[in-house]
Amino acid sequence: MKKMNSAEIAKLAGVSRSTVSRVINNYQNVPKATKEKVLKVIEQHNYYPKVYAQALVGKKTGTIVLFMAETGNVSSDSISNFLVTHVIERASDHGFYVLTSIIRDIDNLETRQKIKEVFYQGRVDGGIFIGMKNDEPVIEELASEGFIIGVLDQEAAKSQDFNHITCSYDNFKGTKIAIDYLVSLGHKQIGIVNGDMTRHAGMERYVGFMEAMNQHQLEVNHRWVLEGDFSKNCGELAITKLIEKGESLPTAWLAANDSIAFGIINGLEKFSYKVPEDISVIGIDDHLLSQYCKPPLTTLRVDFKYAMENLTSQVINAIKGSPIDPIADIDMELIIRESCKRI
């Protein structure tokens, strides 16, 4: 089918091009009969105005972009799929479309430029970022230029501008709940496998662990404070290296997220350690697979659905010029399963 333009629609309807424009943009000063005639021609020829052309004259595109920073396979990760799906569903409820893109290397100059181009070219009305560093210059630059940005897992913007919206979890409180629970089971020797320390949750969960241990007057063995990146592989690798060095082990491990916990359990099993008979493991997030792993994982549940729906709605409200409310840190709930044992 031949693509139509507004000039051809105007000719077929017997009106001026400016009249077609006023009809498309729902101006009130177009006579009803004229409006109906133009709309009939538009319907007959499946004409849709170019979104970018509308953006150039200040019209909304009805589209947001979702950027997810991830070096691994997003399609096989249930939480990543869960987050993306809830953004799309909530945006659809508001009548918005969602463009999605995976960021493999945020430090790559070409990648950063492409991210900015999406906004500067007027292709979207706003954006949501997941998995970014806590201090990310691209986000700061876009926000400072007035673009509407929502970020999951980032420290609240200092300026509290309407266009820089953040959503995070109460990592300090959640980590304290985890340590409190382990201590209630008699554990005093507790280690941690950290997440990505450039991310807000990674640093906060580590600091929360250190503060909780101090509150219970428990010594932190720094040989049991291991590096990680929020992946299953890092949890298994960290435990494997520690055991191969011949180091002693704690009676319990706190994993910075459930994926790391899965890796810790796998690593321990390679060396014939049983969970929880020999060592207890507790995670954070309540991954969709946590209740099905062996043993079912005790963890802190994060309400990802609420987080993504709320963040998406706030971004779209800002786009529409509606009032927005700061999003309070989201509480975590202790989910007791079978991976922790009283000693």
N, C-alpha and C positions, 0 to 999 in steps of 0.2 A: 504494500500500500504506500502510495506517495505521501511523504511528509508534508504537512501543510504548515504555513506560517500565518501570522496574524493579518498580513496584508491580503492574502488569498481568502481568508475567512471574511474579512471586511468586504471584499469584492462580491463574494457569493451572497452575503447578507444584505448588500446594498447600503452599507454604512461606512463611516470613516474608521481608520485603524485605531484612532484614539477611543472611539466608542467601544470597539472590541476590548480594548484594554480596560475601560471602565467597567464593562460587564464582568470580565474575568476577575477583577479586583473588588467586585460587589459594591461599586459606588451607588449611592442612593439617588443620584440625579439622572438616571437613565429611565426613560419611559418604559412602562411595563411591556407594551407591545414590542418595542425595539429590543428589549432584553430577551424576551421569549424567542424572537426571530433569530437573534445571534446565538443563543444557547442551542437552538434546534440545529443550526448549521454546525456548531462545534460538536454536538453529539453525533451527527451524521458522518462527520469526517474524523472522529476520534482525535480531535485536536487538544493538545496539552501544551501550555506555555513552557518554555525552557526555564528550569529552576534557577540556573545560574543567572539568567537575564533578570529574573525577579529579584535575586539577591543583590544585583547591582543597583537596583532602585530601592533597596531597603526592605524588601519583602522577606518574610520568613520562609525557609526551605521546608520546615516540618521534619527536619532530620537532625539527629545527633550522631556523633561518632564515638565508638567504644574502642579504646586502645588497651590491649593487655600485654604487659611485658612478661615474656615467657621464653626461656631457651629450650624447653623440652617440648614434648608432644601434647599439645592442648587437647586434642580430640580424645585422648585416652585418659585424661584426668577428670574425674567426676566433679570435683569442686569447681574447676575452671568452667566446665559446661554448665554447672548450676548457676554460677555468677552471671555468665553471658545470657542464659535463658531468662533469668529474672529481669535483667535490664531490658531485653527485647519485649517481654510480656508487659512490663509496666509502661514502657514507652508506647506500645500499641494501645494500651488503655487510654493514653492521652492523645491518640491519633498521630503519633510520631513514628518515623522510620528510624532504623539504626544501621549505620555503616559499622563494620567491625574490621579490626586490623591487629595482627600479632606483631609486637615489637621484639625482635631478636637481640638487637644490640643498640640500646639507647645512646651509647657513647659514640656511635658511628655518625659522622657529620652528615652524610647523605640521608640517613634515617631521620635525624632530627629535623632536617630541612623539609622532608616529605610530611612529617607530622604538622609542622607549622603551615605548610602550603594548604592543607585541607581547610584550615581556618581562614587564612588570608585570602583564599580564592572564593570565599563565601559559599562553600559547598555544604556547610553545616551551620546550625544555630548554636551549638555548644558541644561539649565533649565530656566523656567520663574516662578516667584512667585507673587501671588496676595493676598492682604489682610493681609500682614505681618506687624508686629510691625516695627516702623521706625528703631529701634536699635535691630537688630536680629542677635545673635551670629552665628547661623547656616549659614546664608547667608555670613557673614563676613569670616567665616572659609573656606567655599567652594571657595569663591573668592580668598582668600589668597593662596589657594592651586593651583590656576590657572584654576579652572573650569569656564566655561563661564556661567554667571548668568545675567538674566534680571529681574528687579523688577518694578512692577507698584506701584506707590504711596510710594515713598521713597526718602528721601533727597539724592541729588547727591553724589556719592562716592567721598570722599576727595581726594583720590589718582588719580581719573580719569583713572583707569586702563582700558585697552581695554576689559577685561573680566567681568567687573562689570558695567552693563548698567542699568540706572534708567530712569523712565518716570513718570512725575508727572504733576499736573495741576497748573495754576497760582491762587492758593487759595486766596492769599492776594488781588489780583486785582478783582477776582470774588466776594469775600465777600464785598469789597468796593462798587462794582456796586450794590449789593443787598441793602446795607444800603443807598447808594445815592438815589436809587429808592424809598425806603420807606420814606426817608426824603422829597423827592420831592412831595410825597402825603400828607405831613403834619405831619407825625409821628415823635414824639420825645421820646415816651416811648416804647422802643424796647427791647425785651428779646431774648435769644438764648437757644436752646436745643442742646448741643454739641454732637459730635460723639465720637468715641473711641480715647481718648487722647494719647494712646500709638502709634497710627498710625500717619503718616506724615500729612495727610489731616485733621485729627481731631484736632491736635494742631494748624496747620496753619490757619484753618478756625476760630478757637477761637481767636487767636492772631489778625487775620485780622478784626474780629468783634470789638475787643477792640480798635484797632487803628482807624478804621473808625468812631466809636462813638466819639473818642477823636478829630478827625479832624473836626467833626461837632459840637464839644463842647457840646455833649449830655452826661448827667449823666448816668452811668451804675448802675442799681439797681441789686445788686448781688443776691437778692432773685429771680431774673428773669434769672440768669445764671444757667442752669440746666444740670445735668449729663446725658449722653446718650452713645449709643454704635453703632450708625448707623442703628438700627432696628426700625421697625414700633412700636413694643411693647414698646420700651423705650420711644418713644415720647408720647404715650398715658399714660404710667405710670407716667412720669414726670409731665404732666399737671394735671392728676388726683390727685396726691399727693399735688400739689400746691393749687389747688382749695379746696380740703378737709381741708387744714390748715386754710382756710379763708383768704388767701393772696389776695391782689389786683392784677390785671392783667395788662399787658402792652396793648397798642393799636395794636401792631404787634409783631409777632414772626418770627425770622430767624431760620430755621431748618438746621442743618449741612448737611443733605441730604434729598432727597424727601421721602424716607421711613419714616424718623422721622416726616416729614411734614404730611404724611398720618395719623400717630399716633396722632399728635397734633390736627388735625381736628376731629378725632374720639373722643378724650378726651374732647374737647370743646363741641361737640355735646351732650355728655352724660349729661352735665350740662346746656343744652339748650342755649349755646352760638352759634351764627351763624357766619359762615365765608363767606364773608368778612364784613357782616353788623355790627357785634359787634367787631370782631378782625380779622386783616389781617394776612396771613401766606405766607411766601416765602421760597422756598426750594433751593437746589443745586443738580445738576446732570442731570435733565430732564429725570427721570425714564420713561420707556416705557408706564407706566400707568398714568403718570401725567396729560396728556391731557384728560383722561377719568374719573378722580376722580371728586367728587362733593364737592365744585366747581372745575373746571379745575385749576390746580396749576400753579401759576406764579413761575418761577424758573430760575436758571442759567444753561444753557445747556453745558454739557461736551461732547466733541467728542470722545466717547469711541472707536468707530470704528478706527479712526485715531491713537489713542493711542496704541491699541493692535496690529494693523497691523504694525505700525512703530517699536514698541518694538520687535515684533517677527522677523521682517526682520533684525533688527540690530543684534539680537542674532545669527541668522543664518549666517549673513555676517561675524561675528566674528568667527564662527565655520569654515567657508570656508577660513578664512584668508583674506577676502576682507576688504577694508577700512570701518570704521564706523564713524558716526557723532554724537556728543552729541545731545540728544533730548531736545530741549528747552521746558520750562514749557508751557503747552497747555492753550490757552485762553478760557474763558467762555463767553457765549452769553446770554444776558437777554432775556427771553421768557415771554412776558406779556400775562397772561390769566385772570382769574376772581377771584383769591383768595386774592387780595389786593384792598383796597378801599381808595379813597382820603377822608381825614377828615378835 
